[in-house]
Amino acid sequence: MSLNTYYTLGRSGLRVSRLALGTMTFGTEWGWGSDEDTARQMFNTYVDAGGNFIDTADLYTNGTSETWLGKFTAERNLRDKVVIATKFTFNGEPGNPNAGGNGRKNIIRAVEGSLKRLATDYIDLYILHTWDKITPAEEVMRTLNDLVASGKVRYIGLSDVPAWYAARAQTIAEYRHYEPVCSLQLEYSLAERNIEREFIPLGTQLGMGTMVWSPLASGLLSGKYKPSESGFTGEGRLDATRGIENPAFQKISDRNWKIVAELETVAKELGHSMAQVAVNWTVNRPGIASVIVGASKLSQLEDNIKALDFDIPPELANRLEIVSKPEQQFPYSFFDAEIQGMINGGATVGDKPDGYQLNVLSLSAGAGVS
Ligand SMILES: NC(=O)c1ccc[n+]([C@@H]2O[C@H](COP(=O)([O-])OP(=O)(O)OC[C@H]3O[C@@H](n4cnc5c(N)ncnc54)[C@H](OP(=O)(O)O)[C@@H]3O)[C@@H](O)[C@H]2O)c1
């Protein structure tokens, strides 16, 4: 697998690389990003390796991320080749509630700002950044459908929303003949596997390709942080964001140190960096369409891109599975083999064979049917 092997995103005709380039680090405004030259080198390295999928958001580094992405794309004359994903929801104008959120007034305001900063007349994938707990899914879907019809947006996605909201949005699109959601964007890594319970089946069933963020848990899984009496030592984003309560930056826990320790031994046996193994694990999990890699230095991006070059043998993958397995939770515990066996009368129900619509029951002799 390499960056110039492209897959269609969800139930759409959009071809994207299995690793997307994250640009939340394009700009120094937040204290842990990169300067313009480094960001340009990362952009060029990614596209020169064949990568075509680039993720940003209107307020990343207060707008610098979009501005630089637009500039680097124009410098290389690559607008037709790259697939630009950007997002709206967050508010950059204190005191004005309609300069954020997912209402129509903000979406239309936000898309104009992104188009300007990106110096383009269309966005390939326009993503609702997070649920605002207010706006009805009908309003969001109608507005996004109108943006597609206007030509300003090609495809639409949802990020960091409850599963029920995404399912409702997609069902509204289906029955009202609106543009469907072709992608879900969510956090996923060895340290954060909660989306496996609900979102992965949701995406595969309803045609939404899951693209995932923070595959290194903000750098923790690179192995550069070590536990200490003061919590941890090591330089990087996690150090710069100490004390910030946002859960996206709270990665230190006993459970995660155990995952880091097992990842370290697995990476040593494989002869690859911990970051490469962590990204490789993420990209090869069921239902994952694309993994957004982030970097603050060119060497990190070069390291992470090599994650596509090898396979993790089953025995080592199993060790990572055991140490990172999410806890059982209701009602998902009801969908595991034991209770399903009680439902199926002892029969094994297989996945659908290719080309078949119905489940096929393969009944064992013990079930009394031949
Ligand atoms: N939809 C959302 O809500 C959402 C949220 C977050 C991110 N995202 C997207 O996902 C992208 C990736 O997220 P992320 O940046 O959090 O990903 P990540 O892979 O978890 O963390 C990336 C950070 O880890 C460190 N790192 C990366 N590679 C390394 C390596 N090989 N060795 C050592 N350290 C390394 C760097 O930080 P330091 O050098 O500072 O340590 C880098 O900035 C973002 O750019 C953004 O596009 C989306």
The ligand as an SDF file (V2000), in Angstrom:
LIG
                    3D

 48 52  0  0  0  0  0  0  0  0999 V2000
  -12.1490   16.5860   13.6500 N   0  0  0  0  0  0  0  0  0  0  0  0
  -11.5030   16.8650   14.7540 C   0  0  0  0  0  0  0  0  0  0  0  0
  -12.1050   17.2010   15.7820 O   0  0  0  0  0  0  0  0  0  0  0  0
  -10.0120   16.7900   14.7910 C   0  0  0  0  0  0  0  0  0  0  0  0
   -9.3460   16.8670   16.0230 C   0  0  0  0  0  0  0  0  0  0  0  0
   -7.9660   16.7850   16.0300 C   0  0  0  0  0  0  0  0  0  0  0  0
   -7.2510   16.6290   14.8390 C   0  0  0  0  0  0  0  0  0  0  0  0
   -7.9270   16.5750   13.6520 N   0  0  0  0  0  0  0  0  0  0  0  0
   -7.1820   16.4180   12.3700 C   0  0  0  0  0  0  0  0  0  0  0  0
   -6.3270   15.2900   12.4730 O   0  0  0  0  0  0  0  0  0  0  0  0
   -4.9750   15.6730   12.2220 C   0  0  0  0  0  0  0  0  0  0  0  0
   -4.0570   14.7790   13.0100 C   0  0  0  0  0  0  0  0  0  0  0  0
   -4.3550   14.9140   14.4040 O   0  0  0  0  0  0  0  0  0  0  0  0
   -3.1640   15.0040   15.4380 P   0  0  0  0  0  0  0  0  0  0  0  0
   -2.2000   16.0680   15.0040 O   0  0  0  0  0  0  0  0  0  0  0  0
   -3.7530   15.1030   16.7860 O   0  0  0  0  0  0  0  0  0  0  0  0
   -2.4860   13.5590   15.2070 O   0  0  0  0  0  0  0  0  0  0  0  0
   -1.4920   12.7060   16.0960 P   0  0  0  0  0  0  0  0  0  0  0  0
   -0.8200   11.7860   15.1400 O   0  0  0  0  0  0  0  0  0  0  0  0
   -2.1950   12.0730   17.2440 O   0  0  0  0  0  0  0  0  0  0  0  0
   -0.4550   13.7470   16.7010 O   0  0  0  0  0  0  0  0  0  0  0  0
    0.4340   14.4170   15.8680 C   0  0  0  0  0  0  0  0  0  0  0  0
    1.5380   15.0300   16.7040 C   0  0  0  0  0  0  0  0  0  0  0  0
    2.3350   13.9880   17.2900 O   0  0  0  0  0  0  0  0  0  0  0  0
    3.7220   14.3220   17.1800 C   0  0  0  0  0  0  0  0  0  0  0  0
    4.3000   13.3880   16.2070 N   0  0  0  0  0  0  0  0  0  0  0  0
    3.8000   13.0430   14.9920 C   0  0  0  0  0  0  0  0  0  0  0  0
    4.5720   12.1460   14.3890 N   0  0  0  0  0  0  0  0  0  0  0  0
    5.5830   11.8900   15.2230 C   0  0  0  0  0  0  0  0  0  0  0  0
    6.6980   11.0280   15.1300 C   0  0  0  0  0  0  0  0  0  0  0  0
    6.8890   10.2600   14.0580 N   0  0  0  0  0  0  0  0  0  0  0  0
    7.5730   10.9980   16.1710 N   0  0  0  0  0  0  0  0  0  0  0  0
    7.3620   11.7710   17.2490 C   0  0  0  0  0  0  0  0  0  0  0  0
    6.3150   12.6260   17.4030 N   0  0  0  0  0  0  0  0  0  0  0  0
    5.4360   12.6770   16.3830 C   0  0  0  0  0  0  0  0  0  0  0  0
    3.7720   15.7550   16.6920 C   0  0  0  0  0  0  0  0  0  0  0  0
    3.6210   16.6510   17.7920 O   0  0  0  0  0  0  0  0  0  0  0  0
    4.8500   17.2990   18.6080 P   0  0  0  0  0  0  0  0  0  0  0  0
    6.0210   17.3990   17.6990 O   0  0  0  0  0  0  0  0  0  0  0  0
    4.3500   18.6100   19.0660 O   0  0  0  0  0  0  0  0  0  0  0  0
    5.0760   16.3680   19.7300 O   0  0  0  0  0  0  0  0  0  0  0  0
    2.4960   15.8470   15.8680 C   0  0  0  0  0  0  0  0  0  0  0  0
    2.0370   17.1660   15.6860 O   0  0  0  0  0  0  0  0  0  0  0  0
   -4.9200   17.1630   12.5380 C   0  0  0  0  0  0  0  0  0  0  0  0
   -3.8780   17.8450   11.8780 O   0  0  0  0  0  0  0  0  0  0  0  0
   -6.2780   17.6050   12.0380 C   0  0  0  0  0  0  0  0  0  0  0  0
   -6.2310   17.7830   10.6200 O   0  0  0  0  0  0  0  0  0  0  0  0
   -9.2910   16.6310   13.6130 C   0  0  0  0  0  0  0  0  0  0  0  0
  1  2  1  0
  2  3  2  0
  2  4  1  0
  4  5  1  0
  4 48  2  0
  5  6  2  0
  6  7  1  0
  7  8  2  0
  8  9  1  0
  8 48  1  0
  9 10  1  0
  9 46  1  0
 10 11  1  0
 11 12  1  0
 11 44  1  0
 12 13  1  0
 13 14  1  0
 14 15  2  0
 14 16  1  0
 14 17  1  0
 17 18  1  0
 18 19  2  0
 18 20  1  0
 18 21  1  0
 21 22  1  0
 22 23  1  0
 23 24  1  0
 23 42  1  0
 24 25  1  0
 25 26  1  0
 25 36  1  0
 26 27  1  0
 26 35  1  0
 27 28  2  0
 28 29  1  0
 29 30  1  0
 29 35  2  0
 30 31  1  0
 30 32  2  0
 32 33  1  0
 33 34  2  0
 34 35  1  0
 36 37  1  0
 36 42  1  0
 37 38  1  0
 38 39  2  0
 38 40  1  0
 38 41  1  0
 42 43  1  0
 44 45  1  0
 44 46  1  0
 46 47  1  0
M  CHG  2   8   1  16  -1
M  END
$$$$
